[in-house]
Amino acid sequence: MIGNIAALLTTLSFLPQAFKVIKTKNTEGISLLMYAMFVLGVFLWSIYGYMIGDMAILVSNTITFILAIVVLCYKVHSIKKSSN
Amino acid sequence: MIGNIAALLTTLSFLPQAFKVIKTKNTEGISLLMYAMFVLGVFLWSIYGYMIGDMAILVSNTITFILAIVVLCYKVHSIKKSSN
């Protein structure tokens, strides 16, 4: 039970961050290195979940991966824009 | 092996974010709701890891909890400061 709630919270927590970045286009305080590492990490978690046949790990990390990629893309975009 | 690398990446990814927030004091693009949910989530993961006796889950989530709390505190502090 606690594990499911924990997974739900850590997975869905990236939803408000993705919304905020999409709405405000402001990624100033966000660390590019964090999201690069995190996106790679949850990608590997998804593969791991697939390999051991654990749908919970696969699904929760795939959702987090999609949300975190959104934030990462906005961060990369804003860095490119500011360097032009 | 993939699971350990994934855990390492997702855990340590919050280190550059904590450093960036401490250094720049800029939390503008960061979502308060995300970190509130995420901190609660990794806290529950730590409890879950303790309950099932899984040191990897306990240790990785405790580290993430500490790093994420740093970001959350800076975010709360900057909101309080801007509302004064």
Backbone of each chain as nested JSON, in Angstrom:
{
  "chains": [
    {"id": "A", "residues": [
      {"number": 1, "name": "MET", "atoms": {"N": [0.837, -1.206, 0.0], "CA": [0.0, 0.0, 0.0], "C": [0.884, 1.273, 0.0]}},
      {"number": 2, "name": "ILE", "atoms": {"N": [1.846, 1.334, 0.975], "CA": [2.705, 2.53, 1.073], "C": [3.521, 2.667, -0.21]}},
      {"number": 3, "name": "GLY", "atoms": {"N": [3.96, 1.523, -0.742], "CA": [4.758, 1.56, -1.969], "C": [3.96, 2.131, -3.132]}},
      {"number": 4, "name": "ASN", "atoms": {"N": [2.697, 1.765, -3.23], "CA": [1.848, 2.272, -4.327], "C": [1.614, 3.768, -4.197]}},
      {"number": 5, "name": "ILE", "atoms": {"N": [1.361, 4.227, -2.967], "CA": [1.143, 5.662, -2.745], "C": [2.434, 6.427, -3.066]}},
      {"number": 6, "name": "ALA", "atoms": {"N": [3.565, 5.856, -2.615], "CA": [4.87, 6.492, -2.88], "C": [5.102, 6.599, -4.387]}},
      {"number": 7, "name": "ALA", "atoms": {"N": [4.81, 5.505, -5.101], "CA": [5.016, 5.492, -6.562], "C": [4.112, 6.514, -7.238]}},
      {"number": 8, "name": "LEU", "atoms": {"N": [2.861, 6.581, -6.778], "CA": [1.905, 7.538, -7.345], "C": [2.407, 8.968, -7.153]}},
      {"number": 9, "name": "LEU", "atoms": {"N": [2.852, 9.272, -5.927], "CA": [3.311, 10.632, -5.609], "C": [4.546, 11.01, -6.425]}},
      {"number": 10, "name": "THR", "atoms": {"N": [5.554, 10.13, -6.444], "CA": [6.8, 10.483, -7.14], "C": [6.58, 10.536, -8.652]}},
      {"number": 11, "name": "THR", "atoms": {"N": [5.644, 9.732, -9.143], "CA": [5.354, 9.76, -10.581], "C": [4.574, 11.022, -10.946]}},
      {"number": 12, "name": "LEU", "atoms": {"N": [3.467, 11.252, -10.249], "CA": [2.595, 12.375, -10.603], "C": [3.179, 13.728, -10.199]}},
      {"number": 13, "name": "SER", "atoms": {"N": [4.209, 13.72, -9.348], "CA": [4.778, 15.006, -8.895], "C": [5.344, 15.792, -10.079]}},
      {"number": 14, "name": "PHE", "atoms": {"N": [5.688, 15.095, -11.159], "CA": [6.27, 15.816, -12.302], "C": [5.193, 16.474, -13.169]}},
      {"number": 15, "name": "LEU", "atoms": {"N": [3.927, 16.134, -12.883], "CA": [2.828, 16.741, -13.647], "C": [2.748, 18.25, -13.389]}},
      {"number": 16, "name": "PRO", "atoms": {"N": [2.673, 18.703, -12.116], "CA": [2.64, 20.148, -11.89], "C": [3.882, 20.863, -12.413]}},
      {"number": 17, "name": "GLN", "atoms": {"N": [5.041, 20.198, -12.381], "CA": [6.248, 20.852, -12.917], "C": [6.152, 21.002, -14.437]}},
      {"number": 18, "name": "ALA", "atoms": {"N": [5.638, 19.975, -15.099], "CA": [5.492, 20.047, -16.561], "C": [4.484, 21.144, -16.924]}},
      {"number": 19, "name": "PHE", "atoms": {"N": [3.349, 21.186, -16.185], "CA": [2.34, 22.233, -16.452], "C": [2.942, 23.621, -16.26]}},
      {"number": 20, "name": "LYS", "atoms": {"N": [3.677, 23.784, -15.159], "CA": [4.24, 25.11, -14.832], "C": [5.208, 25.569, -15.94]}},
      {"number": 21, "name": "VAL", "atoms": {"N": [6.011, 24.653, -16.412], "CA": [7.0, 24.998, -17.449], "C": [6.297, 25.32, -18.761]}},
      {"number": 22, "name": "ILE", "atoms": {"N": [5.258, 24.531, -19.095], "CA": [4.501, 24.772, -20.332], "C": [3.797, 26.126, -20.243]}},
      {"number": 23, "name": "LYS", "atoms": {"N": [3.212, 26.419, -19.054], "CA": [2.434, 27.649, -18.89], "C": [3.347, 28.88, -18.849]}},
      {"number": 24, "name": "THR", "atoms": {"N": [4.409, 28.802, -18.061], "CA": [5.23, 30.005, -17.823], "C": [6.43, 30.099, -18.759]}},
      {"number": 25, "name": "LYS", "atoms": {"N": [6.782, 28.991, -19.393], "CA": [7.982, 28.936, -20.263], "C": [9.239, 29.325, -19.458]}},
      {"number": 26, "name": "ASN", "atoms": {"N": [9.12, 29.361, -18.129], "CA": [10.224, 29.785, -17.271], "C": [10.924, 28.553, -16.696]}},
      {"number": 27, "name": "THR", "atoms": {"N": [12.189, 28.351, -17.122], "CA": [12.914, 27.174, -16.598], "C": [14.179, 27.644, -15.871]}},
      {"number": 28, "name": "GLU", "atoms": {"N": [14.19, 28.925, -15.505], "CA": [15.426, 29.506, -14.961], "C": [16.01, 28.704, -13.81]}},
      {"number": 29, "name": "GLY", "atoms": {"N": [15.208, 28.421, -12.782], "CA": [15.748, 27.765, -11.591], "C": [15.997, 26.288, -11.758]}},
      {"number": 30, "name": "ILE", "atoms": {"N": [15.624, 25.753, -12.919], "CA": [15.684, 24.305, -13.123], "C": [17.067, 23.897, -13.629]}},
      {"number": 31, "name": "SER", "atoms": {"N": [17.592, 22.801, -13.093], "CA": [18.923, 22.327, -13.46], "C": [18.84, 21.404, -14.675]}},
      {"number": 32, "name": "LEU", "atoms": {"N": [19.559, 21.801, -15.744], "CA": [19.614, 20.971, -16.958], "C": [20.22, 19.612, -16.634]}},
      {"number": 33, "name": "LEU", "atoms": {"N": [21.299, 19.629, -15.843], "CA": [22.001, 18.381, -15.525], "C": [21.084, 17.433, -14.751]}},
      {"number": 34, "name": "MET", "atoms": {"N": [20.263, 18.016, -13.827], "CA": [19.335, 17.168, -13.076], "C": [18.412, 16.433, -14.032]}},
      {"number": 35, "name": "TYR", "atoms": {"N": [17.769, 17.181, -14.941], "CA": [16.782, 16.536, -15.811], "C": [17.421, 15.595, -16.824]}},
      {"number": 36, "name": "ALA", "atoms": {"N": [18.643, 15.901, -17.241], "CA": [19.328, 14.975, -18.156], "C": [19.584, 13.651, -17.437]}},
      {"number": 37, "name": "MET", "atoms": {"N": [20.096, 13.737, -16.207], "CA": [20.369, 12.524, -15.425], "C": [19.08, 11.804, -15.071]}},
      {"number": 38, "name": "PHE", "atoms": {"N": [18.07, 12.603, -14.681], "CA": [16.811, 11.995, -14.22], "C": [16.094, 11.291, -15.367]}},
      {"number": 39, "name": "VAL", "atoms": {"N": [16.069, 11.922, -16.542], "CA": [15.394, 11.324, -17.699], "C": [16.064, 10.0, -18.074]}},
      {"number": 40, "name": "LEU", "atoms": {"N": [17.4, 10.005, -18.053], "CA": [18.135, 8.771, -18.35], "C": [17.835, 7.712, -17.279]}},
      {"number": 41, "name": "GLY", "atoms": {"N": [17.766, 8.168, -16.025], "CA": [17.492, 7.248, -14.912], "C": [16.133, 6.581, -15.014]}},
      {"number": 42, "name": "VAL", "atoms": {"N": [15.09, 7.371, -15.254], "CA": [13.752, 6.762, -15.328], "C": [13.592, 5.951, -16.605]}},
      {"number": 43, "name": "PHE", "atoms": {"N": [14.36, 6.303, -17.631], "CA": [14.368, 5.478, -18.853], "C": [14.92, 4.09, -18.518]}},
      {"number": 44, "name": "LEU", "atoms": {"N": [16.025, 4.071, -17.788], "CA": [16.615, 2.788, -17.386], "C": [15.675, 2.03, -16.435]}},
      {"number": 45, "name": "TRP", "atoms": {"N": [14.982, 2.742, -15.554], "CA": [14.01, 2.095, -14.655], "C": [12.913, 1.423, -15.497]}},
      {"number": 46, "name": "SER", "atoms": {"N": [12.503, 2.094, -16.587], "CA": [11.444, 1.523, -17.438], "C": [11.942, 0.227, -18.082]}},
      {"number": 47, "name": "ILE", "atoms": {"N": [13.177, 0.267, -18.58], "CA": [13.771, -0.935, -19.195], "C": [13.87, -2.053, -18.149]}},
      {"number": 48, "name": "TYR", "atoms": {"N": [14.334, -1.673, -16.944], "CA": [14.476, -2.649, -15.85], "C": [13.122, -3.28, -15.527]}},
      {"number": 49, "name": "GLY", "atoms": {"N": [12.093, -2.437, -15.43], "CA": [10.74, -2.936, -15.156], "C": [10.266, -3.887, -16.239]}},
      {"number": 50, "name": "TYR", "atoms": {"N": [10.59, -3.568, -17.501], "CA": [10.209, -4.44, -18.628], "C": [10.961, -5.769, -18.526]}},
      {"number": 51, "name": "MET", "atoms": {"N": [12.252, -5.686, -18.215], "CA": [13.09, -6.891, -18.153], "C": [12.627, -7.857, -17.063]}},
      {"number": 52, "name": "ILE", "atoms": {"N": [12.194, -7.299, -15.901], "CA": [11.793, -8.206, -14.81], "C": [10.282, -8.434, -14.807]}},
      {"number": 53, "name": "GLY", "atoms": {"N": [9.627, -7.836, -15.846], "CA": [8.185, -8.078, -15.974], "C": [7.362, -7.428, -14.883]}},
      {"number": 54, "name": "ASP", "atoms": {"N": [7.836, -6.251, -14.389], "CA": [7.089, -5.568, -13.316], "C": [6.369, -4.361, -13.926]}},
      {"number": 55, "name": "MET", "atoms": {"N": [5.07, -4.529, -14.172], "CA": [4.288, -3.486, -14.858], "C": [4.283, -2.167, -14.082]}},
      {"number": 56, "name": "ALA", "atoms": {"N": [4.255, -2.26, -12.731], "CA": [4.186, -1.04, -11.905], "C": [5.421, -0.178, -12.149]}},
      {"number": 57, "name": "ILE", "atoms": {"N": [6.601, -0.809, -12.126], "CA": [7.847, -0.071, -12.358], "C": [7.868, 0.456, -13.788]}},
      {"number": 58, "name": "LEU", "atoms": {"N": [7.435, -0.379, -14.744], "CA": [7.446, 0.017, -16.158], "C": [6.524, 1.204, -16.409]}},
      {"number": 59, "name": "VAL", "atoms": {"N": [5.278, 1.092, -15.959], "CA": [4.281, 2.128, -16.24], "C": [4.614, 3.436, -15.514]}},
      {"number": 60, "name": "SER", "atoms": {"N": [4.929, 3.352, -14.2], "CA": [5.173, 4.59, -13.43], "C": [6.386, 5.326, -13.982]}},
      {"number": 61, "name": "ASN", "atoms": {"N": [7.421, 4.589, -14.347], "CA": [8.623, 5.267, -14.859], "C": [8.469, 5.771, -16.287]}},
      {"number": 62, "name": "THR", "atoms": {"N": [7.6, 5.113, -17.058], "CA": [7.343, 5.597, -18.421], "C": [6.586, 6.926, -18.362]}},
      {"number": 63, "name": "ILE", "atoms": {"N": [5.614, 7.015, -17.431], "CA": [4.87, 8.27, -17.247], "C": [5.832, 9.376, -16.79]}},
      {"number": 64, "name": "THR", "atoms": {"N": [6.657, 9.047, -15.793], "CA": [7.611, 10.045, -15.291], "C": [8.573, 10.466, -16.39]}},
      {"number": 65, "name": "PHE", "atoms": {"N": [8.982, 9.51, -17.205], "CA": [9.902, 9.782, -18.326], "C": [9.284, 10.807, -19.273]}},
      {"number": 66, "name": "ILE", "atoms": {"N": [8.024, 10.611, -19.621], "CA": [7.346, 11.52, -20.562], "C": [7.249, 12.936, -19.968]}},
      {"number": 67, "name": "LEU", "atoms": {"N": [6.838, 13.006, -18.69], "CA": [6.707, 14.311, -18.038], "C": [8.071, 15.005, -17.905]}},
      {"number": 68, "name": "ALA", "atoms": {"N": [9.079, 14.232, -17.527], "CA": [10.408, 14.828, -17.321], "C": [11.033, 15.264, -18.648]}},
      {"number": 69, "name": "ILE", "atoms": {"N": [10.729, 14.532, -19.717], "CA": [11.238, 14.91, -21.06], "C": [10.659, 16.272, -21.468]}},
      {"number": 70, "name": "VAL", "atoms": {"N": [9.405, 16.501, -21.117], "CA": [8.78, 17.797, -21.431], "C": [9.589, 18.915, -20.778]}},
      {"number": 71, "name": "VAL", "atoms": {"N": [9.897, 18.749, -19.503], "CA": [10.646, 19.779, -18.762], "C": [12.039, 19.924, -19.368]}},
      {"number": 72, "name": "LEU", "atoms": {"N": [12.666, 18.811, -19.692], "CA": [14.021, 18.838, -20.266], "C": [14.031, 19.576, -21.608]}},
      {"number": 73, "name": "CYS", "atoms": {"N": [13.025, 19.31, -22.435], "CA": [12.957, 19.972, -23.757], "C": [12.784, 21.48, -23.597]}},
      {"number": 74, "name": "TYR", "atoms": {"N": [11.922, 21.891, -22.663], "CA": [11.73, 23.327, -22.439], "C": [13.019, 23.961, -21.918]}},
      {"number": 75, "name": "LYS", "atoms": {"N": [13.731, 23.227, -21.082], "CA": [14.992, 23.755, -20.536], "C": [16.022, 23.91, -21.659]}},
      {"number": 76, "name": "VAL", "atoms": {"N": [16.163, 22.901, -22.49], "CA": [17.129, 22.947, -23.612], "C": [16.741, 24.074, -24.557]}},
      {"number": 77, "name": "HIS", "atoms": {"N": [15.437, 24.178, -24.826], "CA": [14.94, 25.233, -25.733], "C": [15.283, 26.619, -25.181]}},
      {"number": 78, "name": "SER", "atoms": {"N": [15.07, 26.8, -23.884], "CA": [15.307, 28.144, -23.31], "C": [16.798, 28.466, -23.291]}},
      {"number": 79, "name": "ILE", "atoms": {"N": [17.644, 27.447, -23.135], "CA": [19.097, 27.678, -23.161], "C": [19.523, 28.073, -24.581]}},
      {"number": 80, "name": "LYS", "atoms": {"N": [18.97, 27.361, -25.589], "CA": [19.307, 27.682, -26.993], "C": [18.868, 29.104, -27.315]}},
      {"number": 81, "name": "LYS", "atoms": {"N": [17.64, 29.447, -26.856], "CA": [17.084, 30.768, -27.16], "C": [17.972, 31.856, -26.548]}},
      {"number": 82, "name": "SER", "atoms": {"N": [18.409, 31.617, -25.309], "CA": [19.19, 32.668, -24.631], "C": [20.61, 32.744, -25.186]}},
      {"number": 83, "name": "SER", "atoms": {"N": [21.058, 31.699, -25.864], "CA": [22.433, 31.759, -26.409], "C": [22.421, 32.352, -27.819]}},
      {"number": 84, "name": "ASN", "atoms": {"N": [21.247, 32.505, -28.417], "CA": [21.192, 33.147, -29.768], "C": [21.327, 34.655, -29.642]}}
    ]},
    {"id": "B", "residues": [
      {"number": 1, "name": "MET", "atoms": {"N": [21.863, -4.901, -12.488], "CA": [22.852, -3.91, -12.909], "C": [22.144, -2.622, -13.405]}},
      {"number": 2, "name": "ILE", "atoms": {"N": [21.157, -2.801, -14.36], "CA": [20.456, -1.631, -14.9], "C": [19.689, -0.931, -13.778]}},
      {"number": 3, "name": "GLY", "atoms": {"N": [19.13, -1.738, -12.88], "CA": [18.371, -1.164, -11.766], "C": [19.25, -0.298, -10.883]}},
      {"number": 4, "name": "ASN", "atoms": {"N": [20.463, -0.753, -10.63], "CA": [21.39, 0.009, -9.767], "C": [21.8, 1.32, -10.43]}},
      {"number": 5, "name": "ILE", "atoms": {"N": [22.079, 1.264, -11.74], "CA": [22.464, 2.489, -12.469], "C": [21.282, 3.458, -12.482]}},
      {"number": 6, "name": "ALA", "atoms": {"N": [20.079, 2.905, -12.715], "CA": [18.87, 3.735, -12.727], "C": [18.689, 4.416, -11.371]}},
      {"number": 7, "name": "ALA", "atoms": {"N": [18.866, 3.644, -10.296], "CA": [18.692, 4.181, -8.934], "C": [19.719, 5.268, -8.666]}},
      {"number": 8, "name": "LEU", "atoms": {"N": [20.954, 5.01, -9.092], "CA": [22.041, 5.981, -8.894], "C": [21.72, 7.293, -9.611]}},
      {"number": 9, "name": "LEU", "atoms": {"N": [21.268, 7.179, -10.869], "CA": [20.972, 8.37, -11.673], "C": [19.814, 9.166, -11.078]}},
      {"number": 10, "name": "THR", "atoms": {"N": [18.706, 8.488, -10.759], "CA": [17.533, 9.216, -10.271], "C": [17.797, 9.795, -8.88]}},
      {"number": 11, "name": "THR", "atoms": {"N": [18.641, 9.113, -8.102], "CA": [18.975, 9.635, -6.77], "C": [19.894, 10.842, -6.885]}},
      {"number": 12, "name": "LEU", "atoms": {"N": [20.995, 10.666, -7.59], "CA": [22.014, 11.728, -7.652], "C": [21.592, 12.897, -8.54]}},
      {"number": 13, "name": "SER", "atoms": {"N": [20.552, 12.7, -9.342], "CA": [20.137, 13.793, -10.242], "C": [19.696, 15.023, -9.447]}},
      {"number": 14, "name": "PHE", "atoms": {"N": [19.292, 14.802, -8.193], "CA": [18.82, 15.958, -7.404], "C": [19.986, 16.74, -6.816]}},
      {"number": 15, "name": "LEU", "atoms": {"N": [21.203, 16.177, -6.927], "CA": [22.389, 16.884, -6.415], "C": [22.646, 18.171, -7.21]}},
      {"number": 16, "name": "PRO", "atoms": {"N": [22.718, 18.135, -8.557], "CA": [22.926, 19.382, -9.298], "C": [21.798, 20.384, -9.093]}},
      {"number": 17, "name": "GLN", "atoms": {"N": [20.571, 19.893, -8.899], "CA": [19.457, 20.829, -8.67], "C": [19.608, 21.502, -7.312]}},
      {"number": 18, "name": "ALA", "atoms": {"N": [19.996, 20.742, -6.302], "CA": [20.19, 21.33, -4.966], "C": [21.334, 22.341, -5.017]}},
      {"number": 19, "name": "PHE", "atoms": {"N": [22.448, 21.97, -5.685], "CA": [23.588, 22.9, -5.797], "C": [23.157, 24.188, -6.493]}},
      {"number": 20, "name": "LYS", "atoms": {"N": [22.394, 24.032, -7.595], "CA": [22.002, 25.212, -8.402], "C": [21.14, 26.162, -7.559]}},
      {"number": 21, "name": "VAL", "atoms": {"N": [20.223, 25.585, -6.794], "CA": [19.32, 26.406, -5.979], "C": [20.098, 27.097, -4.865]}},
      {"number": 22, "name": "ILE", "atoms": {"N": [21.038, 26.361, -4.246], "CA": [21.843, 26.942, -3.163], "C": [22.709, 28.076, -3.721]}},
      {"number": 23, "name": "LYS", "atoms": {"N": [23.275, 27.849, -4.913], "CA": [24.203, 28.818, -5.513], "C": [23.454, 30.057, -6.027]}},
      {"number": 24, "name": "THR", "atoms": {"N": [22.359, 29.832, -6.753], "CA": [21.686, 30.956, -7.431], "C": [20.531, 31.533, -6.611]}},
      {"number": 25, "name": "LYS", "atoms": {"N": [20.055, 30.749, -5.626], "CA": [18.881, 31.169, -4.824], "C": [17.668, 31.384, -5.745]}},
      {"number": 26, "name": "ASN", "atoms": {"N": [17.754, 30.92, -7.002], "CA": [16.679, 31.144, -7.972], "C": [15.832, 29.884, -8.075]}},
      {"number": 27, "name": "THR", "atoms": {"N": [14.57, 30.004, -7.63], "CA": [13.701, 28.816, -7.708], "C": [12.488, 29.126, -8.582]}},
      {"number": 28, "name": "GLU", "atoms": {"N": [12.6, 30.18, -9.395], "CA": [11.439, 30.662, -10.141], "C": [10.731, 29.569, -10.926]}},
      {"number": 29, "name": "GLY", "atoms": {"N": [11.471, 28.845, -11.774], "CA": [10.833, 27.875, -12.664], "C": [10.413, 26.604, -11.96]}},
      {"number": 30, "name": "ILE", "atoms": {"N": [10.745, 26.488, -10.685], "CA": [10.516, 25.233, -9.958], "C": [9.109, 25.213, -9.363]}},
      {"number": 31, "name": "SER", "atoms": {"N": [8.445, 24.059, -9.47], "CA": [7.079, 23.916, -8.984], "C": [7.07, 23.505, -7.514]}},
      {"number": 32, "name": "LEU", "atoms": {"N": [6.427, 24.345, -6.704], "CA": [6.306, 24.03, -5.268], "C": [5.53, 22.724, -5.084]}},
      {"number": 33, "name": "LEU", "atoms": {"N": [4.436, 22.58, -5.852], "CA": [3.584, 21.394, -5.71], "C": [4.374, 20.133, -6.052]}},
      {"number": 34, "name": "MET", "atoms": {"N": [5.231, 20.228, -7.105], "CA": [6.027, 19.062, -7.478], "C": [6.882, 18.611, -6.293]}},
      {"number": 35, "name": "TYR", "atoms": {"N": [7.617, 19.568, -5.711], "CA": [8.553, 19.172, -4.643], "C": [7.829, 18.746, -3.369]}},
      {"number": 36, "name": "ALA", "atoms": {"N": [6.644, 19.337, -3.114], "CA": [5.883, 18.897, -1.941], "C": [5.458, 17.441, -2.133]}},
      {"number": 37, "name": "MET", "atoms": {"N": [4.933, 17.129, -3.335], "CA": [4.502, 15.757, -3.61], "C": [5.696, 14.81, -3.636]}},
      {"number": 38, "name": "PHE", "atoms": {"N": [6.763, 15.261, -4.267], "CA": [7.929, 14.39, -4.457], "C": [8.605, 14.068, -3.125]}},
      {"number": 39, "name": "VAL", "atoms": {"N": [8.724, 15.089, -2.267], "CA": [9.35, 14.872, -0.957], "C": [8.535, 13.864, -0.143]}},
      {"number": 40, "name": "LEU", "atoms": {"N": [7.192, 14.04, -0.177], "CA": [6.322, 13.086, 0.529], "C": [6.483, 11.689, -0.077]}},
      {"number": 41, "name": "GLY", "atoms": {"N": [6.573, 11.646, -1.416], "CA": [6.698, 10.364, -2.105], "C": [7.972, 9.621, -1.727]}},
      {"number": 42, "name": "VAL", "atoms": {"N": [9.114, 10.304, -1.776], "CA": [10.371, 9.611, -1.451], "C": [10.458, 9.303, 0.045]}},
      {"number": 43, "name": "PHE", "atoms": {"N": [9.764, 10.096, 0.85], "CA": [9.682, 9.777, 2.294], "C": [8.964, 8.438, 2.478]}},
      {"number": 44, "name": "LEU", "atoms": {"N": [7.843, 8.29, 1.773], "CA": [7.084, 7.029, 1.86], "C": [7.901, 5.87, 1.281]}},
      {"number": 45, "name": "TRP", "atoms": {"N": [8.653, 6.148, 0.205], "CA": [9.527, 5.091, -0.355], "C": [10.545, 4.641, 0.702]}},
      {"number": 46, "name": "SER", "atoms": {"N": [11.07, 5.614, 1.466], "CA": [12.069, 5.258, 2.488], "C": [11.432, 4.358, 3.543]}},
      {"number": 47, "name": "ILE", "atoms": {"N": [10.217, 4.726, 3.962], "CA": [9.503, 3.916, 4.963], "C": [9.245, 2.515, 4.39]}},
      {"number": 48, "name": "TYR", "atoms": {"N": [8.812, 2.478, 3.139], "CA": [8.52, 1.196, 2.471], "C": [9.783, 0.327, 2.421]}},
      {"number": 49, "name": "GLY", "atoms": {"N": [10.911, 0.964, 2.063], "CA": [12.188, 0.237, 2.005], "C": [12.558, -0.317, 3.367]}},
      {"number": 50, "name": "TYR", "atoms": {"N": [12.318, 0.494, 4.415], "CA": [12.613, 0.039, 5.798], "C": [11.712, -1.14, 6.165]}},
      {"number": 51, "name": "MET", "atoms": {"N": [10.429, -1.005, 5.808], "CA": [9.451, -2.043, 6.188], "C": [9.776, -3.382, 5.539]}},
      {"number": 52, "name": "ILE", "atoms": {"N": [10.228, -3.36, 4.269], "CA": [10.496, -4.635, 3.6], "C": [11.969, -5.022, 3.711]}},
      {"number": 53, "name": "GLY", "atoms": {"N": [12.716, -4.193, 4.467], "CA": [14.126, -4.534, 4.704], "C": [14.992, -4.43, 3.466]}},
      {"number": 54, "name": "ASP", "atoms": {"N": [14.655, -3.462, 2.577], "CA": [15.448, -3.314, 1.344], "C": [16.318, -2.062, 1.477]}},
      {"number": 55, "name": "MET", "atoms": {"N": [17.604, -2.281, 1.823], "CA": [18.52, -1.167, 2.087], "C": [18.65, -0.236, 0.87]}},
      {"number": 56, "name": "ALA", "atoms": {"N": [18.649, -0.817, -0.36], "CA": [18.839, -0.004, -1.574], "C": [17.721, 1.033, -1.688]}},
      {"number": 57, "name": "ILE", "atoms": {"N": [16.478, 0.578, -1.488], "CA": [15.331, 1.493, -1.566], "C": [15.417, 2.513, -0.431]}},
      {"number": 58, "name": "LEU", "atoms": {"N": [15.76, 2.03, 0.77], "CA": [15.828, 2.912, 1.941], "C": [16.905, 3.981, 1.751]}},
      {"number": 59, "name": "VAL", "atoms": {"N": [18.094, 3.583, 1.391], "CA": [19.23, 4.522, 1.299], "C": [19.045, 5.499, 0.135]}},
      {"number": 60, "name": "SER", "atoms": {"N": [18.685, 4.977, -1.05], "CA": [18.571, 5.867, -2.225], "C": [17.472, 6.899, -2.017]}},
      {"number": 61, "name": "ASN", "atoms": {"N": [16.361, 6.489, -1.428], "CA": [15.265, 7.443, -1.232], "C": [15.525, 8.404, -0.086]}},
      {"number": 62, "name": "THR", "atoms": {"N": [16.313, 7.969, 0.904], "CA": [16.672, 8.894, 1.994], "C": [17.588, 9.996, 1.46]}},
      {"number": 63, "name": "ILE", "atoms": {"N": [18.521, 9.631, 0.599], "CA": [19.419, 10.629, -0.021], "C": [18.591, 11.599, -0.875]}},
      {"number": 64, "name": "THR", "atoms": {"N": [17.701, 11.037, -1.688], "CA": [16.862, 11.885, -2.543], "C": [15.987, 12.789, -1.698]}},
      {"number": 65, "name": "PHE", "atoms": {"N": [15.488, 12.248, -0.587], "CA": [14.634, 13.018, 0.328], "C": [15.391, 14.249, 0.849]}},
      {"number": 66, "name": "ILE", "atoms": {"N": [16.622, 14.038, 1.268], "CA": [17.433, 15.138, 1.821], "C": [17.689, 16.209, 0.757]}},
      {"number": 67, "name": "LEU", "atoms": {"N": [18.056, 15.762, -0.443], "CA": [18.337, 16.711, -1.531], "C": [17.067, 17.468, -1.937]}},
      {"number": 68, "name": "ALA", "atoms": {"N": [15.959, 16.74, -2.029], "CA": [14.705, 17.377, -2.466], "C": [14.172, 18.339, -1.401]}},
      {"number": 69, "name": "ILE", "atoms": {"N": [14.411, 18.015, -0.141], "CA": [13.985, 18.906, 0.96], "C": [14.732, 20.241, 0.858]}},
      {"number": 70, "name": "VAL", "atoms": {"N": [15.992, 20.181, 0.468], "CA": [16.783, 21.417, 0.314], "C": [16.109, 22.318, -0.73]}},
      {"number": 71, "name": "VAL", "atoms": {"N": [15.739, 21.714, -1.859], "CA": [15.099, 22.497, -2.936], "C": [13.752, 23.024, -2.458]}},
      {"number": 72, "name": "LEU", "atoms": {"N": [12.999, 22.179, -1.766], "CA": [11.674, 22.58, -1.27], "C": [11.794, 23.754, -0.302]}},
      {"number": 73, "name": "CYS", "atoms": {"N": [12.753, 23.697, 0.596], "CA": [12.929, 24.768, 1.589], "C": [13.283, 26.09, 0.89]}},
      {"number": 74, "name": "TYR", "atoms": {"N": [14.169, 26.026, -0.103], "CA": [14.528, 27.251, -0.83], "C": [13.318, 27.802, -1.571]}},
      {"number": 75, "name": "LYS", "atoms": {"N": [12.495, 26.894, -2.083], "CA": [11.303, 27.332, -2.832], "C": [10.322, 28.013, -1.876]}},
      {"number": 76, "name": "VAL", "atoms": {"N": [10.071, 27.39, -0.731], "CA": [9.15, 27.966, 0.267], "C": [9.689, 29.312, 0.75]}},
      {"number": 77, "name": "HIS", "atoms": {"N": [10.993, 29.354, 0.988], "CA": [11.636, 30.585, 1.464], "C": [11.467, 31.708, 0.434]}},
      {"number": 78, "name": "SER", "atoms": {"N": [11.66, 31.383, -0.837], "CA": [11.582, 32.441, -1.872], "C": [10.142, 32.904, -2.046]}},
      {"number": 79, "name": "ILE", "atoms": {"N": [9.174, 32.016, -1.833], "CA": [7.758, 32.411, -1.921], "C": [7.415, 33.346, -0.755]}},
      {"number": 80, "name": "LYS", "atoms": {"N": [7.896, 32.979, 0.454], "CA": [7.641, 33.832, 1.632], "C": [8.257, 35.211, 1.421]}},
      {"number": 81, "name": "LYS", "atoms": {"N": [9.49, 35.215, 0.911], "CA": [10.219, 36.481, 0.717], "C": [9.463, 37.367, -0.274]}},
      {"number": 82, "name": "SER", "atoms": {"N": [8.954, 36.758, -1.341], "CA": [8.288, 37.563, -2.371], "C": [6.902, 38.001, -1.921]}},
      {"number": 83, "name": "SER", "atoms": {"N": [6.355, 37.331, -0.915], "CA": [5.009, 37.756, -0.462], "C": [5.121, 38.811, 0.63]}},
      {"number": 84, "name": "ASN", "atoms": {"N": [6.314, 39.055, 1.142], "CA": [6.48, 40.122, 2.169], "C": [6.537, 41.486, 1.503]}}
    ]}
  ]
}
